[in-house]
Every structure is written in structure tokens, then in C-alpha cells.
Amino acid sequence: MSDRFALTGARIFDGADWHDDTALVVKDGMVEAILPTGAVPSGVSRAETGGGLLVPGFVDIQVNGGGGVMLNDHPDVASIETICRAHAPFGTTALLPTLITDTPAITAAAVDAGAEAARKKVPAFLGLHLEGPHLSVARKGAHDPALIRPMTDADQAALVAARQGLPVLLTTVAPESVQPARVTALAAAGIVVSLGHSDTGYATATAFAEAGATVVTHLFNAMSQIGNREPGLAGAAIDTGSFYAGIIADGIHVHPGTMTLALNAKKGPGRILLV
């Protein structure tokens, strides 16, 4: 196939709108244009898809494993390659392999593996998501409570150092275990800070948004809920425009009706992310 070709026969989604009876023109590996099928230049070769949907690749910021491998069990570059490869057939073209709360040794091994994966340019590897250990025991979920702890100066320095070897580093923390000043310092170092596994209230959550937190991890799960007198972290995630919020949209972790409410109510520019 030449360096310039057109994909035809599929319904195309450009990230905002659907296009029918159109072709996706690709040049040198990049999307050049979406054109009516009849407007494709005669010199451009065509590849017929046979129908289906043609959409931008998915970006997943919370992926604990894939291909029979969990990152916590095998924190090495081979596992990262396996995880990334396993998700590719389902349309995920970039992801953050995610390590939940574990020992310092396992965490360090995962960070080293992530840095090696970045050097090797492993396809689809975007960086790492460290979910814990600086969470709330009261909202531990599946995390080992014996390993949950407050963030220290050494922990903060280790995260800043880890970011140097990674294209993206996202860390989930709880206000119960991390001071706002640390969030500000982490954000200044280029680390994406997410709030999760927390019983924190609305006011504290919004204060952490002002300090530099920009994401909320798995909305509604392992967090304070929306109440009539206290909106909780879930309410802050929806009502604070600077927050993006991940949601596990399997219909089990969160009821479909609750997902619909969140999608309709989310204040922007932050949006809901599927994980």
C-alpha cells in the first residue's frame, strides 16, 4: 500500500460527529482528511473495510492487566508489553498500566519497568498509573490496608524522580493521606494527580482541585457519595469543572442510570472518562 491511501466502507467518527458515505484519507501514517467517497482523488489507493465503525483509538488511564497478566504480580517490561498488546484488538491504542497499592519494592520495580518500556517505545504504552498507597483505609476497596500510608517527603521525591523516566505519570491519592501542598508540588513536576479511595467531603475535594488535582478515580466507587447535606467526593467530581472523572462502565460497578445522571450533570470542561 502507498504512503497515501483511503479507507472506505465504514461509518466514521471524528471525535465529535459521525460521517456516512465518506472515506478516511491517510498520508504518511497520519489522518489527512475525511472526504465524501466520491471525492477521493483518483491517484489515491483504496482499502475497503467491509463496513463497521472507524473511530479514533481509545485511551485508557486505568488498566490493571491484560493477556492473563496483572502488573502487581509481574512488574516488568514483558508484562507491560503483554498488557498493551492484549488491549490493542479492542481498540485501545494508548494506555496507562496501573499498579494498585503494593510494597515499596514492587512499586519501584513497576516504575523501573515503565521507564524501560518508554525507552523501548512499547506500542500503546503511555505511562504509568500508581493507584495508591496514599489512600484512605476507610475506602480501601481491594487495596491492602496494611500497605496504605500517608505520603512522606521521601515518597514525594520518589514520585518526582519516577516522572523523569515516564511520558505520563498519574497517581491516585486521598486527601486523608496527602497534604494540598504536596499535590501542588507533584502537579508542578508534571505528575497528574487524581483523587480516589477517599471519604473526603465536597469542600476538601474542591480545595484539592485548586491545589492541582485534575482527575477523580473510578467515580462513585470507593468514595464518599452524594447526599442531601454533603455532596462528597462524587459530587465534587461532577460539579467541579476542572475535574475529569473515570467511571467503570460495566453496569455492575455503577448502575446505568447513575452513569446517565453523571454524564448529563458533569460540569466542564472536564469530562467523564471510560475505564
SVG drawing of the C-alpha trace seen along z (x, -y; Angstrom):
<svg xmlns="http://www.w3.org/2000/svg" viewBox="-31 -27 46 43">
<polyline fill="none" stroke="black" stroke-width="0.4" points="0.0,0.0 1.3,-3.5 2.1,-6.2 -1.3,-7.8 -4.5,-5.7 -8.2,-5.9 -10.2,-3.7 -13.7,-3.3 -17.0,-1.5 -17.1,-2.3 -19.1,-4.8 -16.5,-7.3 -16.5,-9.1 -14.1,-12.0 -14.4,-12.5 -17.4,-14.8 -19.5,-13.8 -20.5,-10.8 -19.8,-10.7 -21.6,-8.3 -20.6,-7.6 -17.2,-9.0 -13.5,-7.9 -10.7,-8.5 -7.6,-9.6 -4.3,-8.7 -0.9,-10.1 2.4,-9.0 0.6,-7.3 -1.5,-10.4 -5.1,-11.3 -5.1,-13.8 -8.9,-14.2 -12.4,-12.9 -13.9,-13.2 -17.1,-12.0 -16.3,-8.7 -16.7,-10.1 -14.3,-12.9 -11.3,-10.7 -8.6,-11.7 -8.1,-9.2 -4.4,-8.7 -5.1,-7.6 -5.3,-3.8 -8.3,-2.5 -8.8,0.1 -12.3,1.3 -13.2,2.0 -16.3,4.0 -18.4,1.9 -18.3,1.4 -17.2,-1.7 -13.9,-3.6 -13.2,-5.7 -10.1,-7.3 -8.2,-4.9 -9.2,-4.6 -7.0,-5.9 -7.4,-4.0 -5.9,-5.6 -6.7,-2.7 -5.6,0.8 -4.6,3.3 -3.7,6.1 -4.4,7.9 -3.4,11.1 -3.5,13.1 -1.1,10.7 -1.6,8.4 1.0,5.6 1.2,6.1 2.0,9.8 4.7,9.2 6.0,5.6 8.4,6.0 8.6,4.7 7.5,8.0 4.2,7.7 3.7,4.2 4.2,5.4 1.7,8.2 -0.9,5.8 -0.6,3.3 -0.8,6.0 -3.8,7.6 -5.9,4.4 -5.0,3.4 -7.6,5.7 -10.3,4.0 -9.4,0.5 -7.2,-0.8 -4.2,-2.5 -2.7,-4.1 -3.0,-3.1 -1.6,-3.5 -0.8,-0.2 -2.0,-0.6 -0.4,0.6 -2.6,0.7 -1.2,0.3 1.8,2.6 5.1,2.8 7.8,0.2 9.9,2.8 7.1,3.8 6.3,0.1 9.9,-0.6 10.1,2.4 7.0,1.2 8.5,-2.3 11.7,-0.8 9.7,1.3 7.7,-1.7 10.9,-3.6 12.3,-0.7 9.0,-0.4 9.3,-4.1 12.9,-3.7 11.9,-0.7 8.9,-2.7 6.5,0.2 3.4,-0.3 0.4,-1.8 2.4,-2.4 1.5,-5.9 3.0,-5.8 2.0,-4.5 -0.9,-5.0 0.1,-4.4 -3.2,-3.9 -2.0,-4.2 -0.6,-3.6 -1.5,-7.1 -5.3,-6.4 -7.9,-6.2 -8.2,-2.9 -11.9,-3.6 -12.3,-3.4 -9.7,-0.8 -11.7,1.3 -9.5,4.1 -6.3,2.4 -4.3,4.0 -5.0,1.8 -1.6,2.8 0.2,1.1 -1.9,-2.2 0.1,-5.1 0.4,-8.9 2.8,-10.4 6.2,-11.4 8.9,-13.7 10.7,-10.6 7.5,-9.3 7.0,-12.7 10.6,-12.8 10.3,-9.3 7.3,-10.2 9.0,-13.3 12.0,-11.1 9.8,-8.5 8.1,-11.1 11.5,-11.9 11.6,-8.5 8.0,-8.3 6.0,-10.1 3.0,-10.3 2.7,-9.5 -0.7,-9.6 -1.1,-8.9 -4.3,-8.4 -4.2,-9.8 -6.7,-10.6 -6.8,-13.9 -6.7,-11.9 -3.1,-10.9 -1.7,-13.8 -1.5,-17.5 -2.6,-20.0 1.0,-21.4 2.2,-18.0 -0.4,-17.9 0.7,-21.3 4.4,-20.2 3.5,-17.0 1.5,-18.8 4.3,-21.3 6.6,-18.4 4.3,-17.2 2.5,-14.5 -1.2,-14.1 -2.9,-13.9 -6.2,-12.0 -8.4,-11.8 -9.8,-8.5 -10.4,-5.8 -11.4,-8.7 -14.1,-9.7 -13.3,-13.3 -16.0,-15.9 -17.0,-18.3 -15.2,-21.3 -11.9,-19.5 -12.1,-17.9 -12.6,-21.3 -9.7,-22.7 -7.6,-19.9 -8.7,-20.7 -7.5,-24.3 -4.2,-22.8 -3.7,-20.9 -5.6,-17.7 -7.3,-17.2 -8.9,-13.7 -11.1,-11.6 -10.6,-7.8 -13.5,-5.4 -16.4,-7.8 -18.8,-6.5 -16.6,-3.6 -14.6,-3.7 -15.5,-7.3 -17.9,-9.5 -21.3,-9.6 -23.7,-12.4 -26.0,-13.3 -28.6,-16.0 -26.3,-17.8 -22.9,-16.7 -22.1,-16.1 -19.0,-14.2 -16.1,-13.4 -18.6,-12.1 -20.5,-15.3 -17.3,-17.4 -16.1,-15.3 -19.3,-16.1 -19.7,-19.7 -16.1,-20.9 -15.3,-21.8 -11.6,-21.2 -12.0,-17.6 -12.0,-14.7 -13.6,-11.6 -13.1,-8.0 -16.1,-5.6 -16.2,-1.8 -19.0,-1.5 -19.6,2.3 -23.1,1.8 -22.0,3.6 -19.7,1.2 -22.1,-1.7 -25.8,-1.4 -26.5,-2.5 -29.0,-5.1 -26.3,-6.6 -23.9,-6.7 -26.5,-8.6 -27.0,-11.1 -23.3,-11.7 -22.9,-12.2 -25.8,-14.7 -24.7,-16.6 -20.9,-16.7 -19.7,-20.3 -17.0,-21.1 -14.5,-21.5 -13.6,-18.3 -15.4,-15.2 -16.2,-11.6 -13.6,-9.0 -14.4,-5.3 -12.1,-2.9"/>
</svg>
